[in-house]
Every structure is written in C-alpha cells, then in structure tokens.
Amino acid sequence: MNDSANYAPCAKPLEIPPRTLLGPGPSDVAPRVLQAMGQPTVGHLDPSFVKIMDEVKEGLKSAFRTRNEMTFPVSAPGSAGMESCVVNLLEPGDTAIIGVNGVFGNRMAENARRAGAHVVLVESPWGRPVDPARIREALRANPGARAVGFVHAETSTGVCSDAQAIAAECHAHECLVIVDAVTSLGGIPLEVDGWGLDAVYSGSQKCLSCTPGLSPVSFSPRAMARIAARRSPVQSWFLDLSLVAGYWQDSEQGGGGRTYHHTAPVNAVYGLYESLRMLHEEGLEAAWARHQRVHEGLCVGLEALGLELAVPASCRLPQLNAVKIPEGVSDADVRGRLLAEYSIEIGAGLGPSRGEIWRVGLMGSSASPGNVVRFLGAMEQILDRSGAVHAADAFFDHARPAR
Ligand SMILES: *Cc1c(COP(=O)(O)O)cnc(C)c1O
C-alpha cells in the first residue's frame, strides 16, 4: 500500500489488463454478458426484474435438465451454493457420506461437519474418481445415512466422477444425493432429473462464463419434502430455503407475489440471463460437444509438446486439464511468463498437486480453438519446443463441425 501523505484510495480509474482466462475459473466473460450487466439497475422487486428472475429460473432448469421448481441462483459464489445444499438437507446428528477426491470434496465434508452432521468420508486418491462401489459399501455400513455428497467435476484435479452411477447406489438406499456441479454445468453432460440428483449447485463463472458471484442451485421435490420435515430450523438465516423461496417463487398463500428476503445482485442476474441466452442459442449439447472437441485439440497439441495429462483418459474433464509439469521446468516461471508476456492465465496445482500439475481450463467462452492454439503457441516459445500449434491447427481443421 502507498502510505504517502497525499495518497487517495481509489482515485485512479480502473486499469484492467486484457486477459485470456484459461485457469480453473473464472472463465472469459463474453462482451455481451458484460454489456447486459451495464444496463440500468432497477428495483429488485420491480415487475420487469421479477420477469427476468423467472426467465433465469427457466434457463437454469433447461441447463440443469430438470423440472425442479426450486431452481434459482443463490446470490453468492459457488461455495454458498454448496453451503445452501448442505445446511438445508442436513440436520445436527444426521449421518452424511461424502466422497472426497480433491479440494472441493473436502470442502463439502467440512460444510457437513459444521452443519452438525456425522460425516463418513469415502476417500479416493487425488486424480481418481469417486468409486460408486465404495459408496455402496458405505451405504451398507451406514444404513441410516441421510445424504451422500460428492463432486461431479473435481476442478482441483481435473477428474470426472460417474454421477449417474453414484446416484443409482443412493436410490437403492433411499438416500438423498447432493452433487457439486460447479464446473460441470454447461461443460459436460449433467442430467439432474435423468440421474435423480436431489440437491445440485453450480457457479456462474465456470462453464456458464458469467461473472463470479452467483450460484445456481436446484432442489428436487424429495429434497423439498426433507426440508419441510426438518426437526430444527436451518442454522443459516440467509441460506434457509424456506425463507428464500418467497423471493424466488410466488407464494402459494397470500395471493402470490414476491416478498423481500435480501436484495438480489440485480445486474449480476442480468449477466446470468445473457449467459443463459448464449447457452440456449448454441444449444446445451452443442456446448458439451464444443468443450470435448476443444479439449481433444489441446491434447493433440500437448502431445506434440511432449507434455502429458495427469488424469487417465477414462475420467478426464474436458474443461479442466491437469498437465504434468515436466522435470526441470519451473511451475511459477511458466505461469508467470504466460501471464506477463502472453496475458494468459492458467492455474497452479492445489494442495498436494502444487508444483506437480498445471490446471488448464477450457470453460465456457474460453473453450475455443483459437485459445488452444494461442496457449500452445505461447508454450512452444516458453518451453522452446515446436510442433504443437501445427498439430492443433490440423486437428481443428479436420474436426471442424459439418455445416
Ligand atoms: C470453483 C468451485 C467451487 C467454489 O466456487 P466459488 O465460486 O469459488 O465459491 C466449488 N466446487 C467446485 C468443483 C469448483 O470448481
């Protein structure tokens, strides 16, 4: 900080460097989303805003592939969506089984502990998926378990767990399923109704490519019945669904209408509206296919650079690529040069994988062939190797979608 006598805080205009965001989130936000957010702020109960809220709920339902009425964006980042699912579904003394294979699974387990639950961990090595068979064993060993939670797309390691298979184990035990879909929503197949997921949360800043700060959530009728039957009030006032519901839904009694709960971040909701409009224009399945194709192009280029992915092909996330840092190469130097010389952000490894992997995100608007080629070109220069751009260009030329 500048502590000279005539220093005035925030006196200079903002100077934001133009970046290409290829890290674990946020991803690049499309100009039209930023423009939408620059529209005039209206009252958070203005009829025009209530219409936008309703459209956003419908847009999220289609992105989540659900008919759940209780689908809306929590006015806070993904971690708040996580907390919303956990504190509403779990009561003190409940048993919760949490699959952990990275940072975000651990965070969910910690949320459950703080909600007063008895937490049974089902741990898998970092870099491997949560094992449905081990969830089944844990369900057998804990027949009273009230919920199973796990991360669908573990952004800390780049691993996809089989959410459908894990959910099927839970259904056999009539146990509710809580799923972290922060990085999966909009990037890879996610079927909230088709797979029978009960409480799902996501984030605005990953594959939806909106600005950070909103957390789309969806609760099934089974989850809502569980909440209605709670013995104790939800310990968080802000996240208590029974209170938030009156703001995002017309109340059934009292002639409908919305009631004040908190002031929604009006302009952020405009942004989410626009990013959902973009997703709808592209088509959800086309967006999944784009993430996959762009990932495959990256893989071809990385191979030409002599770099390897840390996750087996069977459980790789296309939108988050864990790249092994080669022997003798400095993690921080490479990331520093990418940012300083090429204005490209990638992520470092988290926890035990720090210094072992780079996390290259290709999420939402960032998932484009052009970004892959620019990233590979920068890596060719920094690592003093060649051939990657050529290989990726050839891949994208051949993989161009038929018109
Ligand atoms: C980013 C992320 C979160 C947390 O989201 P925030 O918006 O940073 O709070 C949770 N889970 C996963 C899998 C994530 O990638």
The ligand as an SDF file (V2000), in Angstrom:
LIG
                    3D

 15 15  0  0  0  0  0  0  0  0999 V2000
  -14.9580  -23.2140   -8.1540 C   0  0  0  0  0  0  0  0  0  0  0  0
  -15.5440  -24.3800   -7.4460 C   0  0  0  0  0  0  0  0  0  0  0  0
  -16.2610  -24.2520   -6.2310 C   0  0  0  0  0  0  0  0  0  0  0  0
  -16.3630  -22.9690   -5.4860 C   0  0  0  0  0  0  0  0  0  0  0  0
  -16.9240  -21.9530   -6.2030 O   0  0  0  0  0  0  0  0  0  0  0  0
  -16.6460  -20.4220   -5.7350 P   0  0  0  0  0  0  0  0  0  0  0  0
  -17.4720  -19.6400   -6.6960 O   0  0  0  0  0  0  0  0  0  0  0  0
  -15.1790  -20.2310   -5.8590 O   0  0  0  0  0  0  0  0  0  0  0  0
  -17.1130  -20.2970   -4.3350 O   0  0  0  0  0  0  0  0  0  0  0  0
  -16.8160  -25.3880   -5.7000 C   0  0  0  0  0  0  0  0  0  0  0  0
  -16.6970  -26.5820   -6.2850 N   0  0  0  0  0  0  0  0  0  0  0  0
  -16.0050  -26.7540   -7.4320 C   0  0  0  0  0  0  0  0  0  0  0  0
  -15.9060  -28.0970   -8.0420 C   0  0  0  0  0  0  0  0  0  0  0  0
  -15.4090  -25.6560   -8.0420 C   0  0  0  0  0  0  0  0  0  0  0  0
  -14.7200  -25.8090   -9.1720 O   0  0  0  0  0  0  0  0  0  0  0  0
  1  2  1  0
  2  3  1  0
  2 14  2  0
  3  4  1  0
  3 10  2  0
  4  5  1  0
  5  6  1  0
  6  7  2  0
  6  8  1  0
  6  9  1  0
 10 11  1  0
 11 12  2  0
 12 13  1  0
 12 14  1  0
 14 15  1  0
M  END
$$$$
